[in-house]
Amino acid sequence: MQPAKRRKIHHRVISPYQEGSTLALCEQGNGEGAVSFIKYLQAIHQELAKMRNSLAFTLVELLLTFIIIGALTTIAASTYSGYMDRSKSAQAKSDIFLIESKIEIFYSINSRYPESLDELKGQIHLDPWGNPYQYLNIATAKGKGKVRKDHNLVPLNSDYDLYSMGKDGKSVSPLTAKASRDDIVRANNGAFVGLASEY
């Protein structure tokens, strides 16, 4: 009787990246199949560990990513906010020029300035921040306490005051007051229209 021929056992590690891989043949009876199978599982475990190490983010990398995204968002938000403020200020200046022209037309027809903006037709009543434009006919104003004044407390205009209270919606007579710094004012009888802080 001839002894049974031993078959060679071929070991091949299956990699997730290799197509057509096959599991090594296991021979039963002498324990070599079990050893081969364990080696096969260890090889797969090592491949998966390599994949995890090469593809995964560490906690530090994730934190750095979130910090960078947060910083960029903050910069973008402040830039956008500044742009919107400048845009609204420009719109308020444009509105004041338009109201001023309507006031001058009213004056040419009636030989007097209006007592309020309600006397004008087709009037813009709200500034870009949603507050009403402020108007004061200086010739008919009772007392001069409400008249807008510069840093020397000299009145800004001799005909009428016209202004927006700005972003904060607050204003007081002198331009040097904190509440008035963001106002969009008409000064020098219309020769200047702009931010109170720039006058």
Secondary structure, DSSP 4 states (H G I P E B T S, - for coil): -PPPPPPPPPP-PPPTTSTT--PPP---SSSHHHHHHHHHHHHHHHHHHHHHHHHPPPHHHHHHHHHHHHHHHHHHHHHHHHHHHHHHHHHHHHHHHHHHHHHHHHHHHHSS--SSGGGSTT---B-TTSPBPEEEEGGG-SSSTTS-B-TTS-BS-SSEEEEE-TTTT---SBTTSGGGTT-EEEEGGGTEEEEGGG-
